[in-house]
Amino acid sequence: MTKEPIYLTAPAGAPVVVFAAGRGGNPERHLPLLETLHREGCTVLAPHFQMLPSPVPTAQDMDGRLNRICDAIDRHLPTPQSLVGIGHSIGATTLLALSGARGYTKDGAAFGGRSLPFSRLALLAPPTGFFRAPQALRRVCIPLQIRIGDADTITPMQNATMIKDALAGQAPVDCRCDRGADHFTYMDSPPPGAVDAHPDRAAFLRELASDLRAFARG
């Protein structure tokens, strides 16, 4: 059974952050980041997901995660005026798919295309191959910040530049290359067996949390 979302409330009028975890589906692996955002005055909603059975998800897998996010928002944030999305890995893909993008799996099945009231998205090491089809991103019109590590062999920097090129003249995209970071450096608790070669991951995560706090507060 999937656990209840992490839900950290701030006073009315505070920025509202929806966080989407990666393949493992456990936002507790990013808990220090979520607690920093809350401590700095943000409401934070971070659903748990079941782990994806394969690194190549199906459209059914993706729609299940989209529904999970929508259900959490409906339950905890019934009338949100504006949301800030932060997602890691496949979690970033789900947020794009909830911001108007239409994704396509390897077998051509479509998912997403919904438009929730996100004002901006921060995408950490996002897999973007789902959005290569013509017009897949035509409904995305909000600012994006995309961060990818220069040591990431799972989602290399070309993923960010593809999105930036596709959205040229349509939406602002801030692409950032984080030196020394790989795919799992963005997690406070990487999955078992993950090897992170960053020379000072603790310092990197502190700086990342500070940057994302400023991003969330606009």
Buried (B, 14 or more C-beta within 10 A) or exposed (E): EEEEBBBBBBEEEBBBBBBBBBBBBBBBBBBBBBBBBBEBBBBBBBBBBBEBEEEEBBBEBBBBBBEBBBEBBEEBBEEBEEBBBBBBBBBBBBBBBBBBBBBBBEEEEBBBBBBBBBBBBBBBBBBBBBBEEEEBBEBBEBBBBBBBBEBBEBBBBEBBBBBBEBBEEEBEBBBBBBEBBBBBBBBBBBEEEEEBEBEEBEEBBBEBBEBBBEBBBE
